[in-house]
Amino acid sequence: MKISSVIWPLIPIAVFGGSLELPSVFSDHMVLQRERPVPVWGTAEPGSSVTVEFAAQTKTTTVGTDGKWRVDLDPLAASAGSRILRISSKHQLEIINREFSDVLVGEVWFCSGQSNMQMPLRGADNAEAEIAAADHPRIRLYKTPQLFSDKPVEQVDAQWAVCSPETAASFSGVAYYFGRKLLQELDVPVGLLLSSWGGSRIEPWTPPCGFEGIESLASICDQVRHMPKLGANPNADRQFPTALYNGMIHAHIPFAIRGAIWYQGGANHREGMLYVDKSKALFGGWRKLWGYEFPCYFVQVAPFHFGKEDPGVLPIMWEAQSRIMQCVPNTGMAVINDGYSPDNIHPKDKSTPGTRLALLALDNTYGFDLVSAGPVFQTLEKDGGTLKVAFGSADGLTTRDGKAPDWFEVAGADGIFKSAEAKIDGNSVMLHSVEIAAPVAVRFAWHKLASPNLMNGAGLPAAAFRAGDFDFRSHGSQ
């Protein structure tokens, strides 16, 4: 059967007649999540019966007095076979039938963030060749229209499309490379559900329940409780807490997904460790509403000059993003500090972050035996004038240019850091400085323009960190 494709911007699915409606995330060409219960929901005449049929399953329910209904299909096996999802409602003598064709079963991932997630494949490296090769009928793409709202939106104007050169060109490059890698390794259909907006902060993507119970975010929680009418100042209003969740995520919940990928942080990069709590709110809120603790993988902000900003501000954000993995379960971070131009806040290499996100999923979600993270700081030992820094995920520890490891600094008790000479010793790096007789602390890649050369044998880079015997907070961002 020839599979049709849709060219963005998408044409909305036909407006439902009668009284049987489903969210727009149900459309022709969709992918349903395998190996999980699959919710199918919508609205119909109160008291009517609704029947859902798919893959030899038939589920029937009665519509509530509020006009809402939901059934959960039993977990499905992956299938690239084109099938039909049928939904019908019966009220007295009226029967309404809906059908969605070319439905596959595989892996569905929610993809969200700001401009580096939004940036389309046509703006990435080698765009012409990559777009021409983007003929993957088992990958399906769903792009949520950009919309902010002071109230949860139940229906958006979008539909699923088959991945083709025409549709992939304007779809997220990061999400595309992520999905392509999953397709190559898992050999099952992949659905990519995209909700992104350039320049957006983390707060508007977070649902109200995410902020609840987090002391540092109490003022935001209060803002949400007193949500103003949005729309008078579009550029500011879209940044209001929950505004993008309301307009671009709510309508998709509880569509079954395997997990989420997230590429954001630039708009919040001056907030340091507060970003950890905001990430707790985001991922926790999503998981609460979806009803299960799905994996969330994210990209660390790349080096960038940020004008005349103190060079230590961005590293504190990097430190916060690393801390997320310790504070929020089932998360992972893709580090991309290697090979980027710090003069471009939108690196054109979207294959690297997309592929590294996929490695995290393949390793931690799908159980592949592979290395998905670069060297991770473990311990610091002092031996006279030498510091020994031990790393995890460091088999084959080396440098990408064959030179000595760079961007290491050490400090004495006064907290003044000086450049250190570094030498690899197994899974450790030995450090000393002729300027520091008794070093007690180390920091690595602690500069907004740092693109360090240290990596493991899998070619994955080490992330910025600092460690030692004194309170770094008292020394500011120096």
Long-range contacts (C-beta under 8 A, 24 or more apart in sequence): 1-82, 1-102, 3-29, 3-82, 3-102, 3-137, 3-162, 4-162, 5-161, 5-162, 5-164, 5-166, 5-167, 6-159, 6-161, 6-162, 6-167, 7-166, 7-167, 8-143, 8-161, 8-167, 8-170, 8-171, 10-143, 10-157, 10-158, 10-159, 10-161, 11-159, 12-157, 12-158, 12-159, 13-159, 16-98, 17-96, 18-89, 18-94, 18-96, 19-43, 19-44, 19-45, 19-48, 19-89, 19-91, 19-96, 20-44, 20-50, 20-87, 20-88, 20-89, 20-96, 20-98, 21-155, 22-87, 22-98, 23-154, 23-155, 23-156, 23-251, 23-252, 23-255, 24-155, 24-156, 24-157, 24-158, 24-159, 24-251, 25-142, 25-158, 25-160, 25-193, 25-251, 25-252, 25-255, 26-85, 26-100, 27-100, 27-158, 27-159, 27-160, 28-100, 28-101, 28-102, 28-103, 28-159, 28-160, 29-101, 29-102, 29-103, 29-140, 29-159, 29-160, 29-161, 29-162, 30-85, 30-100, 30-103, 30-104, 30-140, 30-142, 30-160, 30-191, 31-103, 31-104, 31-105, 31-106, 31-107, 31-108, 31-140, 31-160, 31-189, 31-190, 31-191, 32-73, 32-76, 32-85, 32-103, 32-104, 32-105, 32-106, 32-108, 32-191, 32-256, 33-76, 33-105, 33-106, 33-107, 33-108, 33-191, 33-256, 33-257, 33-258, 34-75, 34-76, 34-77, 34-78, 34-105, 34-106, 34-107, 34-188, 35-75, 35-76, 35-77, 35-78, 36-75, 36-256, 36-258, 37-72, 37-73, 37-74, 37-75, 37-256, 38-72, 38-73, 38-75, 38-76, 38-256, 39-70, 39-71, 39-72, 39-73, 39-254, 39-255, 39-256, 40-70, 40-71, 40-72, 40-73, 40-85, 40-87, 41-68, 41-69, 41-70, 41-71, 41-254, 42-68, 42-69, 42-70, 42-87, 43-67, 43-68, 43-69, 44-69, 44-89, 44-91, 44-96, 45-89, 45-91, 45-94, 47-91, 48-89, 48-90, 48-91, 49-89, 49-90, 49-91, 50-87, 50-88, 50-89, 51-86, 51-87, 51-88, 51-89, 51-90, 52-85, 52-86, 52-87, 53-85, 53-86, 53-87, 53-88, 54-83, 54-84, 54-85, 54-86, 54-103, 55-79, 55-83, 55-105, 63-89, 76-105, 77-105, 78-105, 78-106, 78-107, 78-188, 78-189, 79-104, 79-105, 79-106, 79-189, 80-104, 80-106, 80-138, 80-188, 80-189, 102-162, 104-138, 104-140, 104-189, 104-191, 105-188, 105-189, 106-138, 106-186, 106-188, 106-189, 106-190, 106-191, 107-182, 107-186, 107-188, 107-189, 107-190, 107-191, 107-258, 108-190, 108-191, 108-192, 108-193, 108-255, 108-256, 108-257, 108-258, 109-175, 109-178, 109-179, 109-182, 109-190, 109-191, 109-192, 109-193, 109-257, 109-258, 109-259, 109-260, 109-261, 109-361, 110-193, 110-195, 110-252, 110-257, 110-259, 110-260, 110-261, 110-286, 111-172, 111-174, 111-175, 111-178, 111-192, 111-193, 111-194, 111-195, 111-196, 111-260, 111-261, 112-194, 112-195, 112-196, 112-205, 112-249, 112-260, 112-261, 112-262, 112-264, 113-196, 113-200, 113-262, 113-263, 113-264, 113-299, 114-196, 114-197, 114-198, 114-199, 114-200, 114-201, 114-263, 114-264, 114-265, 114-266, 114-267, 115-196, 115-198, 115-199, 115-266, 115-345, 115-346, 116-174, 116-263, 116-266, 116-299, 116-346, 116-347, 116-350, 116-353, 117-172, 117-174, 117-175, 117-194, 117-196, 117-261, 117-262, 117-263, 117-264, 118-172, 118-196, 118-197, 118-198, 119-172, 119-173, 119-174, 119-198, 119-346, 119-350, 120-169, 120-170, 120-171, 120-172, 120-173, 121-168, 121-169, 121-170, 121-171, 121-172, 121-173, 121-176, 121-350, 122-169, 122-170, 123-173, 123-346, 123-348, 124-173, 124-348, 124-349, 124-350, 124-351, 125-348, 125-349, 125-350, 125-351, 127-169, 131-165, 131-168, 131-169, 132-165, 133-165, 134-163, 134-164, 134-165, 134-168, 134-169, 134-176, 135-163, 135-164, 135-165, 136-163, 136-164, 136-168, 136-180, 136-183, 137-162, 137-163, 137-164, 138-163, 138-183, 138-188, 138-189, 138-190, 139-163, 139-176, 139-179, 139-180, 139-183, 139-189, 139-190, 139-191, 139-192, 140-189, 140-190, 140-191, 140-192, 141-167, 141-168, 141-171, 141-176, 141-192, 141-194, 142-191, 142-192, 142-193, 142-194, 143-170, 143-171, 143-172, 143-194, 144-193, 144-194, 144-195, 144-248, 144-249, 144-252, 145-248, 146-197, 146-247, 146-248, 147-244, 147-247, 147-248, 148-204, 148-230, 148-234, 148-237, 148-238, 148-240, 148-243, 148-244, 148-246, 148-247, 148-248, 149-230, 149-243, 149-246, 149-247, 150-227, 150-228, 150-229, 150-230, 150-231, 150-240, 150-243, 150-246, 151-246, 152-245, 152-246, 152-250, 152-251, 153-246, 153-247, 153-248, 153-250, 153-251, 154-250, 154-251, 155-251, 156-247, 156-248, 156-251, 160-191, 172-196, 173-350, 173-351, 173-354, 174-261, 174-263, 174-299, 174-350, 174-353, 174-354, 174-357, 175-261, 175-354, 176-350, 176-354, 177-350, 177-351, 177-353, 177-354, 177-355, 177-358, 178-261, 178-354, 178-355, 178-357, 178-358, 178-361, 180-354, 181-354, 181-355, 181-358, 181-359, 181-362, 182-358, 182-361, 182-362, 185-358, 185-362, 185-366, 185-368, 186-362, 186-366, 193-252, 193-255, 193-257, 195-244, 195-248, 195-249, 195-252, 197-238, 197-244, 197-248, 199-267, 200-238, 200-239, 200-244, 200-264, 200-267, 201-239, 201-264, 201-267, 201-268, 202-264, 202-265, 202-267, 202-268, 202-275, 202-278, 202-279, 202-282, 203-239, 203-240, 203-241, 203-242, 203-278, 204-238, 204-239, 204-240, 204-241, 204-242, 204-243, 204-244, 204-245, 205-244, 205-245, 205-248, 205-249, 205-264, 205-282, 206-241, 206-242, 206-245, 206-278, 206-281, 206-282, 206-285, 207-242, 207-245, 207-249, 207-250, 207-285, 207-286, 207-288, 207-289, 208-242, 208-285, 209-285, 209-288, 209-289, 210-280, 210-281, 210-282, 210-283, 210-284, 210-285, 210-286, 210-288, 211-241, 211-281, 211-285, 214-277, 214-280, 214-281, 216-274, 216-277, 217-277, 217-278, 217-281, 245-285, 249-286, 253-289, 253-290, 254-289, 254-290, 254-291, 257-290, 257-294, 258-294, 258-295, 258-361, 258-365, 259-294, 259-295, 259-296, 259-297, 259-361, 259-365, 260-286, 260-294, 260-295, 260-296, 260-297, 261-296, 261-297, 261-298, 261-299, 261-357, 261-361, 262-296, 262-297, 262-298, 262-299, 263-298, 263-299, 263-353, 264-298, 265-298, 265-299, 265-300, 265-301, 265-317, 265-321, 266-301, 266-304, 266-345, 268-317, 269-301, 269-306, 269-313, 269-314, 269-317, 270-309, 270-313, 270-317, 271-317, 271-320, 272-313, 272-316, 272-317, 272-319, 272-320, 273-316, 273-319, 273-320, 273-323, 274-320, 275-317, 275-320, 275-321, 275-324, 276-320, 276-323, 276-324, 276-327, 279-324, 279-327, 279-328, 280-324, 280-327, 280-328, 283-328, 283-331, 284-328, 293-329, 293-330, 294-330, 295-330, 295-331, 295-332, 295-361, 295-364, 295-365, 296-328, 296-330, 296-331, 297-331, 297-332, 297-333, 297-334, 297-357, 297-360, 297-361, 298-324, 298-331, 298-332, 298-333, 298-334, 299-333, 299-334, 299-336, 299-353, 299-356, 299-357, 300-333, 300-334, 300-335, 300-336, 300-337, 300-463, 302-336, 302-337, 302-340, 302-342, 302-345, 302-347, 303-337, 303-340, 303-342, 303-448, 303-449, 303-450, 303-451, 304-342, 304-343, 304-344, 304-345, 304-448, 304-449, 305-342, 305-343, 305-448, 305-449, 306-448, 309-448, 310-477, 311-447, 311-448, 311-449, 312-446, 312-447, 312-448, 312-476, 312-477, 312-478, 313-448, 313-477, 314-448, 315-443, 315-445, 315-446, 315-447, 315-448, 315-450, 315-464, 315-466, 315-477, 316-477, 318-445, 318-463, 318-464, 319-464, 319-465, 319-466, 322-463, 322-464, 322-465, 330-364, 332-360, 332-364, 332-372, 332-373, 333-360, 333-373, 333-463, 334-359, 334-360, 335-373, 335-374, 335-460, 335-461, 335-462, 335-463, 336-461, 337-445, 337-450, 337-451, 337-452, 337-461, 337-463, 337-464, 338-400, 338-451, 338-452, 338-453, 338-455, 338-461, 339-451, 340-451, 342-448, 342-449, 342-451, 356-460, 359-460, 370-458, 371-395, 371-456, 371-457, 371-458, 371-460, 372-460, 373-460, 374-455, 374-456, 374-458, 374-460, 374-461, 374-462, 374-463, 375-427, 375-454, 375-455, 375-456, 375-460, 375-461, 375-462, 376-462, 376-463, 377-444, 377-462, 377-465, 377-467, 380-442, 380-467, 380-468, 382-439, 382-440, 384-438, 385-432, 385-436, 385-437, 385-438, 385-439, 386-430, 386-431, 386-432, 386-439, 387-420, 387-430, 387-431, 387-432, 387-439, 387-442, 388-425, 388-428, 388-429, 388-430, 388-431, 389-428, 389-429, 389-430, 389-431, 389-442, 389-444, 389-467, 390-427, 390-428, 391-427, 391-428, 391-429, 391-456, 391-462, 392-427, 393-456, 393-460, 394-427, 394-428, 394-456, 395-427, 395-456, 395-457, 395-458, 396-456, 396-457, 396-458, 397-424, 397-426, 397-427, 397-428, 397-429, 397-454, 397-455, 397-456, 397-457, 398-424, 398-455, 398-456, 398-457, 399-424, 399-453, 399-454, 399-455, 400-453, 400-455, 400-459, 400-461, 401-453, 403-453, 405-429, 405-452, 405-453, 405-454, 406-452, 406-453, 406-454, 407-444, 407-445, 407-446, 407-447, 407-450, 407-452, 407-453, 407-454, 408-442, 408-443, 408-444, 409-433, 409-442, 409-443, 409-444, 409-446, 410-436, 410-439, 410-441, 410-442, 411-436, 411-439, 411-440, 411-441, 411-442, 411-443, 411-468, 412-436, 412-437, 412-438, 412-439, 412-440, 413-438, 413-440, 413-469, 413-470, 415-441, 415-470, 415-474, 415-475, 415-478, 416-478, 417-441, 417-443, 417-446, 417-478, 429-454, 440-468, 440-469, 440-470, 441-466, 441-467, 441-468, 441-469, 441-470, 441-472, 442-466, 442-467, 442-468, 443-467
